[in-house]
Amino acid sequence: MSSSMTQSNLDRLAARHAQEIIQRTSDKKPADIDNTVTKALGVLQENGVYACFLYLKAKEKGNGDIVVDEMLNLLDNLGFGWGKPPSNEAEDVLRHITEKVTDTDHLERLLLVKEILEQMLIYARYGAKARS
C-alpha cells in the first residue's frame, strides 16, 4: 500500500465499493441485499476474511457474487499488487484469497483488509436499508 493511503482514502474506497453493491443490486429487494451483507459481515467478523469469501461463494449465489466482485475490486484498489483472480469462479477466488490476501507473513495487512472490508459491508448494509 502506498504511503499516501490515509484513513480517509480507505473510508472513501469502502464507501465507493459499498455504493457499487447497492447500484448493481438495484433490481433486487433491499431486504435481500441487507440480509446477504449482514450475514457476510457476521462471518467476516467471527471467522475472518477467507471464511467470508467462502460463505458468499457457497451460500449467497446471486447477491453474493456481486458482493465478492466488489470486495475483490476494493482489495485490488488497496495497492498491494495482488491483482484479481483469473475468474470469479469459487476455486479461483478462494485460491487468490489464500495465496495473496491471507498471507500470515503480513499480519498487519490482513488486519487492515479485514477492517476495510467490514467498513464496506457496513456501508452497504446501511445503503440497502436506506433503499427500503
C-alpha positions in Angstrom: 0.0 0.0 0.0 1.3 3.4 -0.8 2.3 5.7 2.0 -0.3 8.2 0.7 -3.1 5.8 1.6 -4.7 7.5 4.5 -7.7 6.6 6.7 -9.9 9.0 4.8 -8.8 7.4 1.5 -9.6 3.9 2.9 -13.0 5.2 4.1 -13.7 6.6 0.6 -12.8 3.3 -1.0 -15.1 1.4 1.3 -17.9 3.9 0.6 -17.4 3.7 -3.1 -17.5 0.0 -3.3 -20.5 -0.2 -1.0 -22.3 2.2 -3.3 -21.4 -0.1 -6.2 -23.0 -3.0 -4.4 -26.2 -1.0 -3.9 -26.2 0.2 -7.6 -25.5 -3.2 -9.0 -28.3 -4.7 -7.0 -30.9 -2.0 -7.6 -33.2 -4.5 -9.3 -33.3 -6.7 -6.1 -35.3 -6.4 -2.9 -33.4 -4.2 -0.4 -34.2 -6.7 2.4 -32.4 -9.4 0.4 -29.3 -7.3 -0.1 -29.4 -6.3 3.6 -29.7 -10.0 4.6 -26.7 -11.1 2.4 -24.5 -8.2 3.5 -25.4 -8.7 7.2 -24.6 -12.4 7.1 -21.3 -11.8 5.3 -20.4 -9.1 7.8 -21.1 -11.6 10.7 -18.9 -14.3 9.0 -16.1 -11.8 8.4 -16.2 -10.6 12.0 -16.4 -14.0 13.6 -14.4 -16.2 11.2 -12.2 -13.9 9.1 -11.5 -12.9 5.5 -11.3 -16.3 3.9 -14.4 -17.5 5.6 -16.4 -14.5 4.4 -15.4 -15.2 0.7 -16.2 -18.9 1.2 -19.6 -18.1 2.7 -20.5 -15.8 -0.1 -19.5 -18.2 -2.8 -21.2 -21.2 -1.1 -24.4 -19.8 0.3 -25.2 -16.5 -1.4 -25.0 -17.2 -5.1 -26.6 -14.2 -6.9 -26.2 -11.4 -4.4 -23.0 -13.0 -3.1 -21.3 -12.8 -6.5 -21.8 -9.1 -6.7 -20.5 -8.6 -3.1 -17.5 -10.8 -3.8 -16.8 -8.9 -7.0 -16.8 -5.5 -5.2 -14.7 -6.9 -2.3 -12.2 -8.0 -4.9 -12.3 -4.6 -6.6 -11.7 -2.9 -3.2 -8.7 -5.2 -2.5 -7.3 -4.5 -5.9 -7.5 -0.8 -5.2 -5.6 -1.0 -2.0 -2.4 -1.0 -4.0 -0.7 -4.2 -2.6 -0.2 -5.6 -6.1 -2.5 -8.6 -5.5 -4.4 -8.1 -8.7 -7.6 -10.1 -9.2 -8.2 -13.8 -9.7 -8.4 -15.1 -13.3 -12.2 -15.6 -12.9 -15.0 -15.1 -10.4 -15.4 -18.9 -10.0 -15.2 -20.1 -6.4 -12.0 -22.1 -6.8 -10.1 -19.1 -8.4 -11.4 -16.6 -5.9 -10.6 -18.7 -2.9 -7.1 -19.6 -4.2 -6.4 -15.9 -4.8 -7.5 -15.0 -1.2 -5.4 -17.8 0.2 -2.3 -17.1 -1.8 -2.3 -13.4 -1.9 -4.5 -11.8 0.8 -4.3 -14.1 3.9 -0.6 -14.4 3.9 0.3 -14.6 7.6 3.7 -13.1 6.9 1.9 -9.7 6.6 -0.5 -9.8 9.6 -0.9 -6.0 9.7 -2.1 -6.0 6.1 -4.5 -8.8 6.8 -5.9 -6.9 9.7 -6.3 -3.8 7.6 -8.0 -5.8 4.9 -10.5 -7.2 7.4 -11.2 -3.7 8.8 -11.7 -2.1 5.4 -14.0 -5.0 4.2 -16.0 -4.6 7.4 -16.4 -0.9 6.7 -17.5 -1.6 3.2 -20.1 -4.2 4.3 -21.4 -1.8 7.0 -21.9 0.9 4.4 -23.6 -1.5 2.0 -25.9 -2.6 4.8 -26.9 0.9 5.6 -27.3 1.6 1.8 -29.7 -1.3 1.5 -31.7 -0.1 4.5 -31.8 3.4 3.0 -33.3 2.0 -0.2 -36.1 0.2 1.6 
